[in-house]
Amino acid sequence: MSLRSGVTCLLKALLAFSFCVTCVYSQSYASPGLKIRMTEQAFKTCIDKMVMDRVFVTENQIQLPDETDSAKTPLGTVFYNITDIQVTGFVKPVYNVAITAGRLDLTLLNTSFTIHGNWNYDYRQLNFSDSGSVNISVAVYSLNVSIVAALDPPTARPSLKVDHCSNIIGKVTLALNGGASWFHYLFLAGTFLESVGRKAQAKICGFAKSFFETETSVLAALYPLQRDVGDDGLVIDLRPVDVPKFDDGYVEFLLNGTVFDKDDPQKFPMQAGPFPEDDEPSNQDPVSILVSEYVLSSYAYAIFGRRSLQQHSITRSSLPAPMDSFLNTTCSDETFCMGKVSPQISAQFPNADLELTVIIHPPPVIVILPGFQMAATASVGVRARLPDTSLVTVFDVRLNVTSSASVSFDNGGEGGGKRRGLRVDVTRLLTDVTLVANSTVGEIPTKVLSEAFDSLTEQYLMPKLKAATKNGFQVPLPESIELKNPALSVLKNRLLITTDIEAL
């Protein structure tokens, strides 16, 4: 594998591991929903596993462009062509990654590569030419590349720029085969090797610079701007709100974080608020992920935006036992029904069944106090289905719904996997009736209705919420990354996930 190919593979892995943050950036957002910080050591660990152990030990033959040039020899100037050039070997380098304020320094040490090709040469002054094959080995003592993040104004895309590059070439060896190679090698070896060494030294940095400054956007396009966060069609927007930040010992990424339904991408009508200025993850944790209320509110909005949760028609047949008699206006002493909650309903509409039309008004709002709560507003139309099958208005109400939940982190068992992520378990639902309108049965105390709707939501809405959130909120990390000893902290207005990592 060529040095260019090796460096290319290394940089591809850097992009992949960076949670796709150098992907196409097409829109500006005021604040991020996700803040991800990775220490220098965590970054290096993943490079080692994702690249060094998988790429540099792989034997691939890489085709390079033909080379045409000349060199001075004791016999005069020789003009030569090397064709069908293939890189046939690459030695795994010793390397180091250092992240400092504003830059990332990448150093590769003690590596080498070998190439094979067909060659022909011509001493025009002597009217003599020959051909054969050539094998060249080049030792590279060091390659140092300093990289800075930038923003391309015309396209508003983040990019990586080479701020500095240098390399030191070591020994170059040459083996000629075919024709009178044994004789011509005596005259070609010194000058030809010097020429090869100078050109290799000049081109290695050119390869690195070309990759960073012209190929980054192409590679970034290979990675999605969104990733699944569950098995139910929800995805998270991973577009960056700013360029990656390099600082002393860590790299930080600020991502949009909006969750939406890919089959029904309704626009979330809120903006992320800024993280507190002193809200800085500790560099003692290899990876820190801050998740704001904004991300979770967009998650709730996407769930409730679906018709199965946003609008409900509740009839007697849709209620589970023993709640199936709840909507009756007349019931026996052994059962509980709305006729007992409000005797005037029973008196005016005896032996009828109530039917409810519930509309939950988005967006529901997630509040982390550090407790975990969700608040939403709903409108409920209450109608009576009379014995003659006609439908008449009873009253309309407006109510607030507040749910409490516990949140935990599930690493998905040994080896991580797709199930890892946040688990939300709804533990309680409370309703508060704030308005009764269009009543045909007179005044009904709001407290009485609130208690009645508490029973209804507990039996009807709670199971639906549990089903909607059972898949959890998956952390958008590459599948090749395993989390080691993850921990979840519930802070005010945000969640903090800290973890060590290991590349599989």
C-alpha positions in Angstrom: 0.0 0.0 0.0 1.4 3.4 -0.9 2.1 6.2 1.5 -0.6 8.2 -0.1 -3.0 5.3 0.2 -2.0 4.7 3.8 -2.4 8.4 4.7 -5.8 8.4 2.9 -7.0 5.4 4.9 -5.9 7.0 8.1 -7.7 10.2 7.3 -10.9 8.3 6.3 -10.9 6.7 9.7 -10.4 10.1 11.4 -13.5 11.3 9.5 -15.5 8.2 10.4 -14.6 8.3 14.0 -15.5 12.0 14.3 -19.2 11.1 14.2 -19.5 12.5 10.7 -18.9 16.0 11.8 -17.0 17.0 8.7 -19.9 16.1 6.6 -21.6 18.6 4.3 -22.7 21.7 6.2 -25.6 23.4 4.6 -27.4 25.4 7.3 -26.4 27.6 10.2 -28.0 27.0 13.7 -27.9 29.3 16.7 -26.8 26.7 19.2 -26.0 23.0 19.2 -28.2 20.3 20.7 -25.2 18.0 21.1 -21.7 18.7 22.4 -19.2 15.9 22.1 -15.7 16.1 23.5 -13.0 13.5 22.8 -9.6 13.4 24.5 -6.3 13.0 22.6 -5.8 9.5 24.0 -9.3 8.4 23.0 -8.7 9.7 19.5 -5.4 7.9 19.3 -6.9 4.6 20.6 -9.5 4.5 17.8 -7.0 5.4 15.1 -4.8 2.5 16.3 -7.6 0.0 16.1 -9.6 1.3 13.2 -6.6 2.0 10.9 -3.3 0.7 12.0 -4.4 -2.9 12.7 -6.7 -3.1 9.8 -5.3 -1.0 7.0 -1.5 -0.8 7.1 -1.1 -4.5 7.5 -3.3 -5.2 4.4 -1.4 -6.1 1.3 -3.0 -4.2 -1.6 -1.4 -3.3 -4.9 -2.0 0.3 -5.7 -1.6 1.6 -9.2 0.3 4.9 -9.6 0.7 7.2 -12.6 3.6 6.6 -15.0 6.8 8.5 -14.4 8.9 10.2 -17.1 12.1 12.1 -16.3 15.8 12.3 -16.8 19.0 12.1 -14.7 22.7 12.9 -15.3 25.1 9.9 -15.2 28.8 9.5 -16.0 27.7 8.3 -19.4 25.6 11.5 -20.0 22.0 12.3 -19.5 19.6 9.3 -19.4 16.0 9.8 -20.2 13.7 7.2 -18.6 10.1 6.1 -18.3 8.6 3.9 -15.5 5.2 2.5 -16.4 2.7 0.1 -14.8 3.9 1.3 -11.3 2.4 -0.5 -8.4 2.9 -0.1 -4.7 3.5 -3.6 -3.5 4.2 -3.1 0.2 3.8 -0.7 3.1 5.4 -1.1 6.6 3.1 -0.2 9.5 4.4 3.1 11.0 4.9 4.2 14.5 2.7 7.3 14.9 1.5 9.9 17.2 -1.5 12.3 17.4 -1.2 15.5 19.4 -4.1 17.9 19.7 -3.2 21.5 20.7 -5.0 24.8 20.6 -6.3 25.3 17.1 -4.6 22.3 15.4 -4.1 18.6 15.2 -0.5 17.3 14.6 -0.1 13.9 13.0 3.3 12.2 13.0 4.3 9.0 11.2 7.7 7.5 12.0 9.9 4.7 10.7 7.8 3.4 7.8 8.7 2.4 4.2 7.1 1.4 1.0 8.1 -0.5 -2.1 7.1 0.0 -5.7 7.4 -2.2 -8.8 7.2 -1.1 -12.4 8.4 -1.6 -16.0 11.2 0.8 -17.2 13.0 1.8 -20.3 15.7 4.3 -20.7 17.5 6.1 -23.6 21.0 7.6 -23.8 20.3 9.8 -26.7 23.9 11.0 -27.0 25.1 7.4 -27.3 22.1 6.3 -29.3 21.5 3.5 -26.9 18.4 2.3 -25.1 17.2 -0.7 -23.0 14.2 -1.8 -20.9 13.3 -4.1 -18.1 11.6 -3.9 -14.7 12.5 -2.0 -11.5 11.9 -2.4 -7.8 12.4 0.6 -5.5 12.2 0.7 -1.7 11.9 4.1 0.1 12.4 4.4 3.8 10.5 7.3 5.4 12.0 8.4 8.7 9.2 10.8 9.5 6.1 12.6 8.1 4.7 15.5 10.1 1.4 17.1 9.2 -0.3 20.0 11.1 -4.0 20.3 10.4 -6.4 23.2 11.2 -10.2 23.3 10.8 -11.7 25.9 8.6 -15.0 27.0 7.1 -15.3 27.4 3.3 -17.3 30.6 2.8 -18.7 29.8 -0.7 -20.2 26.5 0.4 -20.4 27.0 4.2 -18.8 23.6 4.6 -16.2 22.8 7.2 -12.9 21.7 5.8 -9.4 20.6 7.0 -6.4 22.6 5.9 -2.7 21.6 6.0 -1.0 24.3 7.9 2.4 22.7 7.8 4.0 19.5 6.4 7.5 18.1 6.4 9.1 14.7 6.0 12.5 13.1 6.1 13.4 10.4 3.6 15.9 7.7 4.5 17.6 5.1 2.4 16.4 4.4 -1.2 17.3 1.1 -2.7 17.0 0.1 -6.4 16.9 -3.3 -8.1 16.9 -3.4 -12.0 15.9 -6.6 -13.9 16.0 -7.5 -17.6 18.2 -6.3 -20.5 21.7 -5.3 -19.5 20.5 -4.2 -16.0 23.5 -5.6 -14.3 25.7 -3.2 -16.3 23.5 -0.1 -16.4 22.9 -0.3 -12.6 26.5 0.6 -12.1 25.9 4.0 -13.8 22.3 4.6 -12.8 22.2 3.7 -9.1 23.7 6.8 -7.6 22.1 9.5 -9.6 18.9 7.7 -10.2 18.4 7.0 -6.5 19.1 10.6 -5.6 16.4 11.7 -8.1 13.9 9.2 -6.7 14.6 10.3 -3.2 14.2 14.0 -3.9 10.9 13.4 -5.8 9.5 11.1 -3.1 10.3 13.7 -0.4 8.6 16.4 -2.5 5.5 14.3 -3.4 4.7 12.8 0.1 3.7 16.2 1.5 1.9 17.0 -1.8 -0.2 13.8 -1.3 -1.1 14.8 2.3 -1.9 18.4 1.3 -4.0 17.2 -1.7 -6.0 14.9 0.5 -6.9 17.4 3.2 -7.6 20.3 0.9 -9.3 18.6 -2.0 -10.6 15.2 -0.9 -12.1 15.9 2.6 -15.5 17.0 1.3 -15.6 13.9 -1.0 -14.9 11.6 1.9 -17.3 13.4 4.2 -20.0 12.8 1.6 -19.6 9.1 2.2 -21.0 9.5 5.7 -24.6 10.3 6.4 -25.8 13.6 7.7 -28.3 11.7 9.9 -28.3 8.4 11.8 -31.0 6.2 13.2 -31.7 6.7 16.9 -34.3 3.9 17.1 -36.0 1.0 15.3 -39.1 3.1 14.5 -37.9 5.5 11.8 -36.6 8.3 13.9 -33.3 9.8 12.9 -31.0 12.5 14.4 -29.6 15.5 12.4 -25.8 15.4 12.8 -25.0 18.5 10.8 -22.4 20.6 12.6 -23.2 24.1 13.9 -19.5 25.1 13.8 -16.2 23.7 12.7 -14.5 21.1 15.0 -12.6 22.7 17.8 -9.1 21.6 18.5 -7.8 22.5 22.0 -5.1 21.4 24.4 -5.6 17.6 24.6 -9.0 17.3 23.1 -11.3 17.8 20.1 -14.8 19.1 20.4 -17.8 18.8 18.1 -21.0 20.9 18.2 -23.9 19.2 16.3 -27.5 20.1 15.5 -29.1 17.2 17.3 -32.7 17.6 16.0 -34.6 14.3 16.0 -37.3 13.8 13.4 -39.4 11.2 11.6 -37.7 10.4 8.3 -41.1 9.5 6.8 -42.7 12.7 8.0 -40.1 15.3 8.6 -42.1 18.0 10.4 -40.1 21.1 11.2 -39.5 21.3 15.0 -40.7 24.8 16.0 -38.1 25.5 18.6 -34.4 26.5 18.7 -31.7 25.0 20.9 -30.6 27.2 23.8 -26.9 27.7 24.5 -25.1 25.4 26.8 -24.0 27.3 30.0 -20.6 28.9 29.5 -19.1 27.0 32.4 -20.6 23.7 31.1 -17.3 22.2 30.1 -16.9 18.4 30.2 -13.9 17.1 32.1 -10.8 16.1 30.1 -10.4 13.2 32.6 -13.2 11.3 30.7 -12.1 9.9 27.3 -15.4 10.8 25.7 -18.1 13.2 27.0 -21.5 13.7 25.3 -23.8 16.5 26.5 -27.4 16.1 25.3 -29.6 19.2 25.8 -33.3 19.4 26.5 -33.7 20.5 22.9 -32.7 17.1 21.5 -35.1 15.2 23.8 -37.9 17.7 23.1 -37.5 17.2 19.4 -37.5 13.4 20.0 -40.9 13.8 21.9 -42.2 16.1 19.2 -41.4 13.5 16.5 -43.2 10.8 18.5 -46.2 12.9 19.2 -46.3 14.2 15.7 -47.4 10.8 14.5 -51.2 10.5 14.3 -51.1 7.5 16.6 -50.2 9.8 19.5 -51.2 13.3 18.3 -54.9 12.6 17.9 -57.0 9.9 19.5 -60.6 8.8 19.2 -61.4 7.1 22.5 -64.6 5.0 22.7 -65.8 2.3 25.1 -64.4 -0.5 22.8 -60.9 1.1 22.8 -60.5 0.9 26.6 -59.0 -2.1 28.3 -60.9 -4.0 31.0 -61.8 -3.0 33.7 -61.9 0.6 32.2 -64.3 -0.4 29.4 -67.3 0.9 31.5 -65.6 4.3 32.2 -67.3 6.1 29.4 -70.8 4.9 30.3 -73.2 7.6 31.5 -75.2 5.0 33.6 -73.6 2.2 35.6 -74.2 -0.1 38.5 -73.0 0.2 42.0 -70.2 -2.2 41.3 -68.7 -0.3 38.4 -67.2 3.2 37.9 -68.2 5.5 35.1 -68.4 9.1 34.1 -72.1 9.1 35.2 -70.8 8.8 38.8 -68.1 11.4 38.2 -70.7 13.9 37.0 -74.3 13.0 37.9 -75.7 15.8 35.7 -74.2 13.9 32.7 -76.1 10.8 33.8 -79.3 12.7 34.3 -79.3 14.4 30.9 -77.9 11.6 28.8 -78.9 8.3 30.5 -77.8 5.0 29.0 -75.4 6.6 26.6 -71.7 6.1 25.8 -69.3 9.0 25.8 -66.9 9.3 22.9 -63.7 11.5 23.3 -61.7 13.2 20.6 -58.3 14.0 22.0 -55.8 16.3 20.2 -52.4 16.8 21.8 -51.0 20.2 20.8 -47.3 20.0 19.9 -44.7 20.6 20.8 -44.4 18.7 24.1 -41.5 20.1 26.1 -38.9 18.0 27.9 -37.7 19.5 31.2 -34.6 18.2 33.0 -34.7 19.6 36.6 -32.6 17.2 37.2 -35.7 15.1 37.3 -37.1 14.1 33.9 -40.5 15.6 33.0 -42.5 16.2 29.8 -45.3 18.7 29.5 -48.0 18.9 26.8 -51.4 20.6 26.3 -54.4 18.7 25.0 -57.9 19.6 23.8 -60.7 17.0 24.5 -64.1 17.0 22.9 -66.6 15.0 24.9 -69.7 13.7 23.0 -72.5 11.4 23.9 -73.7 8.5 21.7 -77.4 8.2 22.5 -79.4 5.0 22.3 -80.8 6.2 18.9 -77.1 6.4 17.7 -77.2 10.2 17.4 -74.1 12.1 18.7 -74.5 15.2 20.8 -72.0 17.6 22.5 -71.5 17.3 26.2 -68.6 19.7 26.8 -65.1 20.5 25.6 -62.1 20.8 27.9 -58.5 22.0 27.7 -56.0 20.3 29.9 -52.3 20.1 30.7 -50.6 16.7 30.7 -47.4 16.2 32.8 -45.5 13.0 32.7 -42.6 12.0 34.9 -40.0 9.5 33.7 -36.8 7.8 34.7 -33.9 7.8 32.3 -31.0 5.4 32.2 -28.2 4.4 29.8 -28.2 0.9 28.4 -24.9 -0.2 26.8 -26.5 -3.1 25.0 -24.6 -5.9 26.7 -21.2 -7.3 25.9 -19.9 -5.8 22.6 -22.2 -2.8 22.6 -24.4 -3.0 19.5 -27.4 -1.1 18.1 -29.4 -1.3 21.3 -27.1 1.0 23.3 -28.5 4.3 24.2 -30.9 6.2 26.5 -33.8 4.4 28.0 -36.8 6.5 29.0 -39.4 4.8 31.2 -42.6 6.8 31.8 -43.5 6.4 35.4 -46.4 8.8 36.0 -49.0 10.9 34.2 -51.0 13.7 35.7 -53.7 15.9 34.1 -54.8 19.4 35.1 -58.1 20.6 33.5 -57.7 24.4 32.9 -60.8 25.1 30.9 -64.3 23.7 30.4 -66.3 25.1 27.5 -69.5 24.5 25.5 -71.0 22.5 28.3 -74.6 21.3 27.8 -74.8 19.8 31.3 -74.0 22.9 33.4 -70.9 23.6 35.5 -68.6 20.7 36.3 -65.7 21.4 38.8 -62.3 21.2 37.0 -60.8 19.3 40.0 -63.4 16.5 39.5 -62.6 16.3 35.8 -58.9 16.3 36.4 -59.2 13.3 38.7 -61.3 11.5 36.1 -58.8 12.2 33.3 -56.0 11.0 35.6 -57.6 7.6 35.6 -58.2 7.6 31.9 -54.6 8.7 30.9 -53.1 6.1 33.3 -55.0 3.3 31.7 -55.1 4.5 28.1 -52.3 6.9 27.4 -49.6 5.4 29.6 -49.3 2.1 27.7 -49.1 4.0 24.4 -46.3 6.2 25.7 -44.4 3.2 27.0 -44.7 1.5 23.6 -43.6 4.7 21.8 -40.4 5.0 23.9 -39.6 1.4 24.4 -36.8 1.4 21.7 -35.0 4.2 23.5 -32.8 6.9 22.1 -29.8 5.3 20.5 -26.4 7.1 20.8 -25.2 8.0 17.3 -21.8 6.4 17.3 -20.1 4.2 14.7 -20.9 0.5 15.1 -17.2 -0.2 15.3 -16.9 1.7 18.6 -17.6 -0.1 21.9 -18.4 1.9 25.0 -16.6 0.9 28.1 -18.1 1.7 31.5 -20.5 4.4 30.4 -22.1 6.6 33.0 -25.1 8.9 32.8 -25.5 12.0 34.9 -28.8 13.9 34.9 -27.9 17.6 35.2 -30.1 20.7 35.0 -31.4 21.1 31.5 -29.1 18.5 30.0 -27.8 14.9 30.2 -24.1 14.0 30.4 -22.8 10.7 29.2 -19.2 9.9 30.0 -17.4 6.8 28.7 -14.2 5.1 27.7 -14.1 3.6 24.3 -12.6 0.7 22.4 -12.6 0.0 18.7 -13.8 -3.5 17.8 
